[in-house]
Amino acid sequence: MPENTVNQASKSDNQPIAYKERLNSWAIARQLPNTQREIVARFRSRSDADGYMRHLPQEIPNASYMVVFDCQREASVI
């Protein structure tokens, strides 16, 4: 079963990214004011992220989300 992980505090810039963390490159980002984004969940496949996106409007109807591919997780900007 795919793993849904919540974004945790970022590691220091000089540490390598673990293999397990690289597996979850698809993410759902919440769009914030001033063109900023916040990662709310990570997934191993795009289809899993799309499925969770269909569920989000039921939980928080007024927020805006998008599916993104986050290939550089150590960077704070997507």
PyMOL Python script that loads the backbone (N, CA, C, O; Angstrom):
from pymol import cmd

cmd.read_pdbstr("""\
ATOM      1  N   MET A   1       0.841  -1.177   0.000  1.00  0.00           N
ATOM      2  CA  MET A   1       0.000   0.000   0.000  1.00  0.00           C
ATOM      3  C   MET A   1       0.888   1.242   0.000  1.00  0.00           C
ATOM      4  O   MET A   1       1.891   1.257   0.714  1.00  0.00           O
ATOM      5  N   PRO A   2       0.573   2.260  -0.750  1.00  0.00           N
ATOM      6  CA  PRO A   2       1.372   3.483  -0.799  1.00  0.00           C
ATOM      7  C   PRO A   2       1.428   4.148   0.568  1.00  0.00           C
ATOM      8  O   PRO A   2       0.530   4.007   1.398  1.00  0.00           O
ATOM      9  N   GLU A   3       2.484   4.856   0.758  1.00  0.00           N
ATOM     10  CA  GLU A   3       2.700   5.502   2.050  1.00  0.00           C
ATOM     11  C   GLU A   3       2.402   6.993   1.960  1.00  0.00           C
ATOM     12  O   GLU A   3       2.944   7.692   1.104  1.00  0.00           O
ATOM     13  N   ASN A   4       1.546   7.467   2.839  1.00  0.00           N
ATOM     14  CA  ASN A   4       1.230   8.887   2.934  1.00  0.00           C
ATOM     15  C   ASN A   4       2.022   9.436   4.106  1.00  0.00           C
ATOM     16  O   ASN A   4       1.821   8.998   5.239  1.00  0.00           O
ATOM     17  N   THR A   5       2.910  10.377   3.862  1.00  0.00           N
ATOM     18  CA  THR A   5       3.721  10.941   4.933  1.00  0.00           C
ATOM     19  C   THR A   5       3.456  12.423   5.042  1.00  0.00           C
ATOM     20  O   THR A   5       3.251  13.107   4.040  1.00  0.00           O
ATOM     21  N   VAL A   6       3.462  12.902   6.244  1.00  0.00           N
ATOM     22  CA  VAL A   6       3.257  14.324   6.491  1.00  0.00           C
ATOM     23  C   VAL A   6       4.604  15.015   6.445  1.00  0.00           C
ATOM     24  O   VAL A   6       5.611  14.456   6.880  1.00  0.00           O
ATOM     25  N   ASN A   7       4.625  16.222   5.920  1.00  0.00           N
ATOM     26  CA  ASN A   7       5.865  16.987   5.833  1.00  0.00           C
ATOM     27  C   ASN A   7       6.422  17.241   7.228  1.00  0.00           C
ATOM     28  O   ASN A   7       5.717  17.755   8.096  1.00  0.00           O
ATOM     29  N   GLN A   8       7.666  16.888   7.442  1.00  0.00           N
ATOM     30  CA  GLN A   8       8.312  17.099   8.726  1.00  0.00           C
ATOM     31  C   GLN A   8       9.307  18.236   8.604  1.00  0.00           C
ATOM     32  O   GLN A   8       9.579  18.725   7.508  1.00  0.00           O
ATOM     33  N   ALA A   9       9.849  18.654   9.747  1.00  0.00           N
ATOM     34  CA  ALA A   9      10.841  19.736   9.740  1.00  0.00           C
ATOM     35  C   ALA A   9      11.997  19.358   8.829  1.00  0.00           C
ATOM     36  O   ALA A   9      12.431  18.206   8.822  1.00  0.00           O
ATOM     37  N   SER A  10      12.496  20.311   8.067  1.00  0.00           N
ATOM     38  CA  SER A  10      13.560  20.028   7.107  1.00  0.00           C
ATOM     39  C   SER A  10      14.865  19.733   7.822  1.00  0.00           C
ATOM     40  O   SER A  10      15.137  20.256   8.902  1.00  0.00           O
ATOM     41  N   LYS A  11      15.662  18.886   7.197  1.00  0.00           N
ATOM     42  CA  LYS A  11      16.965  18.525   7.739  1.00  0.00           C
ATOM     43  C   LYS A  11      17.979  19.575   7.326  1.00  0.00           C
ATOM     44  O   LYS A  11      17.702  20.422   6.477  1.00  0.00           O
ATOM     45  N   SER A  12      19.142  19.514   7.926  1.00  0.00           N
ATOM     46  CA  SER A  12      20.174  20.472   7.548  1.00  0.00           C
ATOM     47  C   SER A  12      20.595  20.221   6.107  1.00  0.00           C
ATOM     48  O   SER A  12      20.465  19.103   5.610  1.00  0.00           O
ATOM     49  N   ASP A  13      21.091  21.239   5.440  1.00  0.00           N
ATOM     50  CA  ASP A  13      21.372  21.173   4.006  1.00  0.00           C
ATOM     51  C   ASP A  13      22.503  20.222   3.641  1.00  0.00           C
ATOM     52  O   ASP A  13      22.582  19.797   2.488  1.00  0.00           O
ATOM     53  N   ASN A  14      23.381  19.872   4.576  1.00  0.00           N
ATOM     54  CA  ASN A  14      24.527  19.043   4.229  1.00  0.00           C
ATOM     55  C   ASN A  14      24.260  17.544   4.386  1.00  0.00           C
ATOM     56  O   ASN A  14      25.153  16.746   4.102  1.00  0.00           O
ATOM     57  N   GLN A  15      23.078  17.135   4.821  1.00  0.00           N
ATOM     58  CA  GLN A  15      22.779  15.721   4.979  1.00  0.00           C
ATOM     59  C   GLN A  15      22.144  15.177   3.710  1.00  0.00           C
ATOM     60  O   GLN A  15      21.295  15.838   3.111  1.00  0.00           O
ATOM     61  N   PRO A  16      22.548  13.970   3.287  1.00  0.00           N
ATOM     62  CA  PRO A  16      21.936  13.385   2.093  1.00  0.00           C
ATOM     63  C   PRO A  16      20.491  12.985   2.370  1.00  0.00           C
ATOM     64  O   PRO A  16      20.115  12.745   3.518  1.00  0.00           O
ATOM     65  N   ILE A  17      19.688  12.914   1.317  1.00  0.00           N
ATOM     66  CA  ILE A  17      18.297  12.511   1.446  1.00  0.00           C
ATOM     67  C   ILE A  17      18.246  10.985   1.458  1.00  0.00           C
ATOM     68  O   ILE A  17      18.824  10.340   0.584  1.00  0.00           O
ATOM     69  N   ALA A  18      17.570  10.412   2.428  1.00  0.00           N
ATOM     70  CA  ALA A  18      17.467   8.966   2.546  1.00  0.00           C
ATOM     71  C   ALA A  18      16.666   8.394   1.382  1.00  0.00           C
ATOM     72  O   ALA A  18      15.809   9.068   0.809  1.00  0.00           O
ATOM     73  N   TYR A  19      16.957   7.148   1.044  1.00  0.00           N
ATOM     74  CA  TYR A  19      16.276   6.487  -0.078  1.00  0.00           C
ATOM     75  C   TYR A  19      14.763   6.455   0.137  1.00  0.00           C
ATOM     76  O   TYR A  19      13.999   6.721  -0.791  1.00  0.00           O
ATOM     77  N   LYS A  20      14.333   6.137   1.338  1.00  0.00           N
ATOM     78  CA  LYS A  20      12.898   6.063   1.627  1.00  0.00           C
ATOM     79  C   LYS A  20      12.220   7.411   1.402  1.00  0.00           C
ATOM     80  O   LYS A  20      11.087   7.454   0.923  1.00  0.00           O
ATOM     81  N   GLU A  21      12.886   8.502   1.736  1.00  0.00           N
ATOM     82  CA  GLU A  21      12.315   9.828   1.542  1.00  0.00           C
ATOM     83  C   GLU A  21      12.231  10.193   0.063  1.00  0.00           C
ATOM     84  O   GLU A  21      11.334  10.933  -0.342  1.00  0.00           O
ATOM     85  N   ARG A  22      13.155   9.683  -0.743  1.00  0.00           N
ATOM     86  CA  ARG A  22      13.126   9.979  -2.176  1.00  0.00           C
ATOM     87  C   ARG A  22      11.982   9.275  -2.879  1.00  0.00           C
ATOM     88  O   ARG A  22      11.596   9.687  -3.973  1.00  0.00           O
ATOM     89  N   LEU A  23      11.426   8.229  -2.288  1.00  0.00           N
ATOM     90  CA  LEU A  23      10.333   7.492  -2.904  1.00  0.00           C
ATOM     91  C   LEU A  23       9.049   8.309  -2.963  1.00  0.00           C
ATOM     92  O   LEU A  23       8.235   8.105  -3.863  1.00  0.00           O
ATOM     93  N   ASN A  24       8.853   9.216  -2.038  1.00  0.00           N
ATOM     94  CA  ASN A  24       7.617   9.981  -1.945  1.00  0.00           C
ATOM     95  C   ASN A  24       7.784  11.349  -2.583  1.00  0.00           C
ATOM     96  O   ASN A  24       7.787  12.369  -1.895  1.00  0.00           O
ATOM     97  N   SER A  25       7.923  11.365  -3.901  1.00  0.00           N
ATOM     98  CA  SER A  25       8.183  12.624  -4.600  1.00  0.00           C
ATOM     99  C   SER A  25       6.916  13.363  -5.001  1.00  0.00           C
ATOM    100  O   SER A  25       6.966  14.572  -5.229  1.00  0.00           O
ATOM    101  N   TRP A  26       5.784  12.679  -5.096  1.00  0.00           N
ATOM    102  CA  TRP A  26       4.529  13.357  -5.417  1.00  0.00           C
ATOM    103  C   TRP A  26       3.972  13.957  -4.141  1.00  0.00           C
ATOM    104  O   TRP A  26       3.962  13.310  -3.094  1.00  0.00           O
ATOM    105  N   ALA A  27       3.513  15.187  -4.231  1.00  0.00           N
ATOM    106  CA  ALA A  27       3.036  15.881  -3.035  1.00  0.00           C
ATOM    107  C   ALA A  27       1.792  16.698  -3.355  1.00  0.00           C
ATOM    108  O   ALA A  27       1.529  17.052  -4.504  1.00  0.00           O
ATOM    109  N   ILE A  28       1.042  16.982  -2.306  1.00  0.00           N
ATOM    110  CA  ILE A  28      -0.077  17.914  -2.409  1.00  0.00           C
ATOM    111  C   ILE A  28       0.345  19.175  -1.676  1.00  0.00           C
ATOM    112  O   ILE A  28       0.728  19.139  -0.507  1.00  0.00           O
ATOM    113  N   ALA A  29       0.269  20.288  -2.389  1.00  0.00           N
ATOM    114  CA  ALA A  29       0.672  21.578  -1.830  1.00  0.00           C
ATOM    115  C   ALA A  29      -0.560  22.452  -1.645  1.00  0.00           C
ATOM    116  O   ALA A  29      -1.414  22.535  -2.528  1.00  0.00           O
ATOM    117  N   ARG A  30      -0.642  23.092  -0.506  1.00  0.00           N
ATOM    118  CA  ARG A  30      -1.699  24.062  -0.244  1.00  0.00           C
ATOM    119  C   ARG A  30      -1.202  25.419  -0.708  1.00  0.00           C
ATOM    120  O   ARG A  30      -0.100  25.838  -0.354  1.00  0.00           O
ATOM    121  N   GLN A  31      -2.007  26.099  -1.492  1.00  0.00           N
ATOM    122  CA  GLN A  31      -1.613  27.407  -1.997  1.00  0.00           C
ATOM    123  C   GLN A  31      -1.917  28.469  -0.945  1.00  0.00           C
ATOM    124  O   GLN A  31      -3.051  28.605  -0.485  1.00  0.00           O
ATOM    125  N   LEU A  32      -0.886  29.215  -0.578  1.00  0.00           N
ATOM    126  CA  LEU A  32      -0.987  30.268   0.422  1.00  0.00           C
ATOM    127  C   LEU A  32      -0.911  31.632  -0.261  1.00  0.00           C
ATOM    128  O   LEU A  32      -0.564  31.711  -1.440  1.00  0.00           O
ATOM    129  N   PRO A  33      -1.228  32.702   0.461  1.00  0.00           N
ATOM    130  CA  PRO A  33      -1.100  34.044  -0.126  1.00  0.00           C
ATOM    131  C   PRO A  33       0.350  34.329  -0.544  1.00  0.00           C
ATOM    132  O   PRO A  33       1.281  33.671  -0.079  1.00  0.00           O
ATOM    133  N   ASN A  34       0.518  35.298  -1.410  1.00  0.00           N
ATOM    134  CA  ASN A  34       1.838  35.724  -1.899  1.00  0.00           C
ATOM    135  C   ASN A  34       2.557  34.613  -2.655  1.00  0.00           C
ATOM    136  O   ASN A  34       3.776  34.484  -2.545  1.00  0.00           O
ATOM    137  N   THR A  35       1.830  33.819  -3.413  1.00  0.00           N
ATOM    138  CA  THR A  35       2.349  32.728  -4.247  1.00  0.00           C
ATOM    139  C   THR A  35       3.230  31.729  -3.488  1.00  0.00           C
ATOM    140  O   THR A  35       4.132  31.132  -4.076  1.00  0.00           O
ATOM    141  N   GLN A  36       2.984  31.550  -2.226  1.00  0.00           N
ATOM    142  CA  GLN A  36       3.710  30.554  -1.438  1.00  0.00           C
ATOM    143  C   GLN A  36       2.911  29.264  -1.406  1.00  0.00           C
ATOM    144  O   GLN A  36       1.697  29.264  -1.608  1.00  0.00           O
ATOM    145  N   ARG A  37       3.612  28.158  -1.148  1.00  0.00           N
ATOM    146  CA  ARG A  37       2.982  26.844  -1.065  1.00  0.00           C
ATOM    147  C   ARG A  37       3.484  26.102   0.161  1.00  0.00           C
ATOM    148  O   ARG A  37       4.619  26.287   0.600  1.00  0.00           O
ATOM    149  N   GLU A  38       2.613  25.256   0.704  1.00  0.00           N
ATOM    150  CA  GLU A  38       2.961  24.440   1.858  1.00  0.00           C
ATOM    151  C   GLU A  38       2.602  22.993   1.535  1.00  0.00           C
ATOM    152  O   GLU A  38       1.464  22.705   1.166  1.00  0.00           O
ATOM    153  N   ILE A  39       3.568  22.081   1.671  1.00  0.00           N
ATOM    154  CA  ILE A  39       3.327  20.666   1.409  1.00  0.00           C
ATOM    155  C   ILE A  39       2.519  20.098   2.575  1.00  0.00           C
ATOM    156  O   ILE A  39       2.910  20.231   3.734  1.00  0.00           O
ATOM    157  N   VAL A  40       1.389  19.463   2.259  1.00  0.00           N
ATOM    158  CA  VAL A  40       0.538  18.905   3.309  1.00  0.00           C
ATOM    159  C   VAL A  40       0.582  17.381   3.346  1.00  0.00           C
ATOM    160  O   VAL A  40       0.277  16.788   4.381  1.00  0.00           O
ATOM    161  N   ALA A  41       0.957  16.727   2.235  1.00  0.00           N
ATOM    162  CA  ALA A  41       1.048  15.268   2.204  1.00  0.00           C
ATOM    163  C   ALA A  41       1.952  14.841   1.059  1.00  0.00           C
ATOM    164  O   ALA A  41       2.082  15.553   0.063  1.00  0.00           O
ATOM    165  N   ARG A  42       2.578  13.674   1.205  1.00  0.00           N
ATOM    166  CA  ARG A  42       3.463  13.126   0.176  1.00  0.00           C
ATOM    167  C   ARG A  42       3.002  11.722  -0.185  1.00  0.00           C
ATOM    168  O   ARG A  42       2.464  10.991   0.647  1.00  0.00           O
ATOM    169  N   PHE A  43       3.228  11.360  -1.457  1.00  0.00           N
ATOM    170  CA  PHE A  43       2.787  10.070  -1.957  1.00  0.00           C
ATOM    171  C   PHE A  43       3.835   9.489  -2.902  1.00  0.00           C
ATOM    172  O   PHE A  43       4.664  10.213  -3.453  1.00  0.00           O
ATOM    173  N   ARG A  44       3.782   8.177  -3.078  1.00  0.00           N
ATOM    174  CA  ARG A  44       4.715   7.509  -3.989  1.00  0.00           C
ATOM    175  C   ARG A  44       4.269   7.594  -5.429  1.00  0.00           C
ATOM    176  O   ARG A  44       5.105   7.529  -6.330  1.00  0.00           O
ATOM    177  N   SER A  45       2.985   7.736  -5.678  1.00  0.00           N
ATOM    178  CA  SER A  45       2.506   7.790  -7.061  1.00  0.00           C
ATOM    179  C   SER A  45       1.555   8.968  -7.259  1.00  0.00           C
ATOM    180  O   SER A  45       0.934   9.457  -6.316  1.00  0.00           O
ATOM    181  N   ARG A  46       1.463   9.400  -8.486  1.00  0.00           N
ATOM    182  CA  ARG A  46       0.580  10.520  -8.825  1.00  0.00           C
ATOM    183  C   ARG A  46      -0.880  10.138  -8.618  1.00  0.00           C
ATOM    184  O   ARG A  46      -1.679  10.961  -8.171  1.00  0.00           O
ATOM    185  N   SER A  47      -1.232   8.903  -8.937  1.00  0.00           N
ATOM    186  CA  SER A  47      -2.622   8.491  -8.792  1.00  0.00           C
ATOM    187  C   SER A  47      -3.069   8.510  -7.330  1.00  0.00           C
ATOM    188  O   SER A  47      -4.222   8.827  -7.037  1.00  0.00           O
ATOM    189  N   ASP A  48      -2.167   8.176  -6.420  1.00  0.00           N
ATOM    190  CA  ASP A  48      -2.494   8.259  -4.994  1.00  0.00           C
ATOM    191  C   ASP A  48      -2.725   9.715  -4.573  1.00  0.00           C
ATOM    192  O   ASP A  48      -3.647  10.016  -3.816  1.00  0.00           O
ATOM    193  N   ALA A  49      -1.877  10.604  -5.074  1.00  0.00           N
ATOM    194  CA  ALA A  49      -2.029  12.029  -4.761  1.00  0.00           C
ATOM    195  C   ALA A  49      -3.336  12.573  -5.343  1.00  0.00           C
ATOM    196  O   ALA A  49      -4.031  13.350  -4.688  1.00  0.00           O
ATOM    197  N   ASP A  50      -3.670  12.169  -6.570  1.00  0.00           N
ATOM    198  CA  ASP A  50      -4.922  12.612  -7.177  1.00  0.00           C
ATOM    199  C   ASP A  50      -6.134  12.112  -6.390  1.00  0.00           C
ATOM    200  O   ASP A  50      -7.111  12.841  -6.217  1.00  0.00           O
ATOM    201  N   GLY A  51      -6.067  10.889  -5.924  1.00  0.00           N
ATOM    202  CA  GLY A  51      -7.161  10.342  -5.121  1.00  0.00           C
ATOM    203  C   GLY A  51      -7.357  11.105  -3.825  1.00  0.00           C
ATOM    204  O   GLY A  51      -8.489  11.369  -3.421  1.00  0.00           O
ATOM    205  N   TYR A  52      -6.273  11.456  -3.182  1.00  0.00           N
ATOM    206  CA  TYR A  52      -6.373  12.220  -1.936  1.00  0.00           C
ATOM    207  C   TYR A  52      -6.871  13.637  -2.219  1.00  0.00           C
ATOM    208  O   TYR A  52      -7.570  14.226  -1.394  1.00  0.00           O
ATOM    209  N   MET A  53      -6.515  14.183  -3.378  1.00  0.00           N
ATOM    210  CA  MET A  53      -6.986  15.518  -3.763  1.00  0.00           C
ATOM    211  C   MET A  53      -8.507  15.551  -3.867  1.00  0.00           C
ATOM    212  O   MET A  53      -9.124  16.567  -3.547  1.00  0.00           O
ATOM    213  N   ARG A  54      -9.109  14.468  -4.304  1.00  0.00           N
ATOM    214  CA  ARG A  54     -10.571  14.420  -4.398  1.00  0.00           C
ATOM    215  C   ARG A  54     -11.211  14.427  -3.014  1.00  0.00           C
ATOM    216  O   ARG A  54     -12.364  14.831  -2.867  1.00  0.00           O
ATOM    217  N   HIS A  55     -10.481  13.988  -2.015  1.00  0.00           N
ATOM    218  CA  HIS A  55     -10.996  13.940  -0.643  1.00  0.00           C
ATOM    219  C   HIS A  55     -10.848  15.290   0.085  1.00  0.00           C
ATOM    220  O   HIS A  55     -11.658  15.603   0.958  1.00  0.00           O
ATOM    221  N   LEU A  56      -9.849  16.072  -0.254  1.00  0.00           N
ATOM    222  CA  LEU A  56      -9.563  17.319   0.476  1.00  0.00           C
ATOM    223  C   LEU A  56     -10.700  18.339   0.511  1.00  0.00           C
ATOM    224  O   LEU A  56     -10.911  18.937   1.566  1.00  0.00           O
ATOM    225  N   PRO A  57     -11.444  18.579  -0.568  1.00  0.00           N
ATOM    226  CA  PRO A  57     -12.532  19.566  -0.489  1.00  0.00           C
ATOM    227  C   PRO A  57     -13.609  19.204   0.534  1.00  0.00           C
ATOM    228  O   PRO A  57     -14.311  20.088   1.024  1.00  0.00           O
ATOM    229  N   GLN A  58     -13.748  17.931   0.861  1.00  0.00           N
ATOM    230  CA  GLN A  58     -14.707  17.528   1.882  1.00  0.00           C
ATOM    231  C   GLN A  58     -14.215  17.928   3.268  1.00  0.00           C
ATOM    232  O   GLN A  58     -15.019  18.267   4.137  1.00  0.00           O
ATOM    233  N   GLU A  59     -12.910  17.890   3.480  1.00  0.00           N
ATOM    234  CA  GLU A  59     -12.324  18.221   4.777  1.00  0.00           C
ATOM    235  C   GLU A  59     -12.185  19.723   4.982  1.00  0.00           C
ATOM    236  O   GLU A  59     -12.593  20.250   6.017  1.00  0.00           O
ATOM    237  N   ILE A  60     -11.613  20.409   4.005  1.00  0.00           N
ATOM    238  CA  ILE A  60     -11.374  21.851   4.092  1.00  0.00           C
ATOM    239  C   ILE A  60     -11.852  22.466   2.773  1.00  0.00           C
ATOM    240  O   ILE A  60     -11.072  22.565   1.826  1.00  0.00           O
ATOM    241  N   PRO A  61     -13.127  22.881   2.698  1.00  0.00           N
ATOM    242  CA  PRO A  61     -13.687  23.309   1.414  1.00  0.00           C
ATOM    243  C   PRO A  61     -13.159  24.641   0.876  1.00  0.00           C
ATOM    244  O   PRO A  61     -13.216  24.856  -0.334  1.00  0.00           O
ATOM    245  N   ASN A  62     -12.662  25.523   1.699  1.00  0.00           N
ATOM    246  CA  ASN A  62     -12.256  26.848   1.235  1.00  0.00           C
ATOM    247  C   ASN A  62     -10.782  26.960   0.871  1.00  0.00           C
ATOM    248  O   ASN A  62     -10.338  28.031   0.459  1.00  0.00           O
ATOM    249  N   ALA A  63     -10.024  25.901   1.008  1.00  0.00           N
ATOM    250  CA  ALA A  63      -8.588  25.939   0.707  1.00  0.00           C
ATOM    251  C   ALA A  63      -8.350  25.521  -0.746  1.00  0.00           C
ATOM    252  O   ALA A  63      -9.173  24.837  -1.354  1.00  0.00           O
ATOM    253  N   SER A  64      -7.222  25.941  -1.277  1.00  0.00           N
ATOM    254  CA  SER A  64      -6.850  25.616  -2.642  1.00  0.00           C
ATOM    255  C   SER A  64      -5.597  24.733  -2.623  1.00  0.00           C
ATOM    256  O   SER A  64      -4.593  25.088  -2.004  1.00  0.00           O
ATOM    257  N   TYR A  65      -5.660  23.588  -3.301  1.00  0.00           N
ATOM    258  CA  TYR A  65      -4.559  22.631  -3.318  1.00  0.00           C
ATOM    259  C   TYR A  65      -4.165  22.304  -4.749  1.00  0.00           C
ATOM    260  O   TYR A  65      -4.936  22.522  -5.684  1.00  0.00           O
ATOM    261  N   MET A  66      -2.950  21.777  -4.911  1.00  0.00           N
ATOM    262  CA  MET A  66      -2.494  21.305  -6.211  1.00  0.00           C
ATOM    263  C   MET A  66      -1.517  20.146  -6.016  1.00  0.00           C
ATOM    264  O   MET A  66      -0.810  20.077  -5.011  1.00  0.00           O
ATOM    265  N   VAL A  67      -1.487  19.237  -6.996  1.00  0.00           N
ATOM    266  CA  VAL A  67      -0.545  18.120  -6.984  1.00  0.00           C
ATOM    267  C   VAL A  67       0.743  18.590  -7.638  1.00  0.00           C
ATOM    268  O   VAL A  67       0.717  19.180  -8.718  1.00  0.00           O
ATOM    269  N   VAL A  68       1.885  18.325  -6.976  1.00  0.00           N
ATOM    270  CA  VAL A  68       3.180  18.739  -7.502  1.00  0.00           C
ATOM    271  C   VAL A  68       4.158  17.571  -7.427  1.00  0.00           C
ATOM    272  O   VAL A  68       4.007  16.673  -6.598  1.00  0.00           O
ATOM    273  N   PHE A  69       5.160  17.594  -8.300  1.00  0.00           N
ATOM    274  CA  PHE A  69       6.255  16.643  -8.236  1.00  0.00           C
ATOM    275  C   PHE A  69       7.432  17.375  -7.622  1.00  0.00           C
ATOM    276  O   PHE A  69       7.989  18.285  -8.237  1.00  0.00           O
ATOM    277  N   ASP A  70       7.813  16.989  -6.424  1.00  0.00           N
ATOM    278  CA  ASP A  70       8.860  17.674  -5.668  1.00  0.00           C
ATOM    279  C   ASP A  70      10.156  16.888  -5.797  1.00  0.00           C
ATOM    280  O   ASP A  70      10.426  16.002  -4.987  1.00  0.00           O
ATOM    281  N   CYS A  71      10.960  17.204  -6.810  1.00  0.00           N
ATOM    282  CA  CYS A  71      12.191  16.448  -7.049  1.00  0.00           C
ATOM    283  C   CYS A  71      13.354  16.948  -6.202  1.00  0.00           C
ATOM    284  O   CYS A  71      14.359  16.248  -6.077  1.00  0.00           O
ATOM    285  N   GLN A  72      13.245  18.135  -5.619  1.00  0.00           N
ATOM    286  CA  GLN A  72      14.310  18.669  -4.763  1.00  0.00           C
ATOM    287  C   GLN A  72      13.721  18.975  -3.393  1.00  0.00           C
ATOM    288  O   GLN A  72      13.413  20.126  -3.080  1.00  0.00           O
ATOM    289  N   ARG A  73      13.569  17.941  -2.584  1.00  0.00           N
ATOM    290  CA  ARG A  73      12.898  18.081  -1.298  1.00  0.00           C
ATOM    291  C   ARG A  73      13.655  18.935  -0.310  1.00  0.00           C
ATOM    292  O   ARG A  73      13.046  19.534   0.576  1.00  0.00           O
ATOM    293  N   GLU A  74      14.972  19.007  -0.437  1.00  0.00           N
ATOM    294  CA  GLU A  74      15.728  19.795   0.526  1.00  0.00           C
ATOM    295  C   GLU A  74      15.533  21.285   0.328  1.00  0.00           C
ATOM    296  O   GLU A  74      15.787  22.062   1.248  1.00  0.00           O
ATOM    297  N   ALA A  75      15.094  21.701  -0.839  1.00  0.00           N
ATOM    298  CA  ALA A  75      14.836  23.127  -1.088  1.00  0.00           C
ATOM    299  C   ALA A  75      13.482  23.492  -0.497  1.00  0.00           C
ATOM    300  O   ALA A  75      12.547  22.693  -0.551  1.00  0.00           O
ATOM    301  N   SER A  76      13.369  24.680   0.062  1.00  0.00           N
ATOM    302  CA  SER A  76      12.127  25.079   0.705  1.00  0.00           C
ATOM    303  C   SER A  76      11.108  25.574  -0.297  1.00  0.00           C
ATOM    304  O   SER A  76       9.923  25.641   0.030  1.00  0.00           O
ATOM    305  N   VAL A  77      11.521  25.926  -1.510  1.00  0.00           N
ATOM    306  CA  VAL A  77      10.609  26.427  -2.528  1.00  0.00           C
ATOM    307  C   VAL A  77      10.349  25.330  -3.536  1.00  0.00           C
ATOM    308  O   VAL A  77      11.276  24.628  -3.940  1.00  0.00           O
ATOM    309  N   ILE A  78       9.100  25.171  -3.949  1.00  0.00           N
ATOM    310  CA  ILE A  78       8.744  24.140  -4.928  1.00  0.00           C
ATOM    311  C   ILE A  78       8.866  24.714  -6.317  1.00  0.00           C
ATOM    312  O   ILE A  78       8.612  24.015  -7.298  1.00  0.00           O
TER     313      ILE A  78
END
""", "prot")
cmd.dss("prot")
cmd.show_as("cartoon", "prot")
cmd.util.cbc("prot")
cmd.orient("prot")
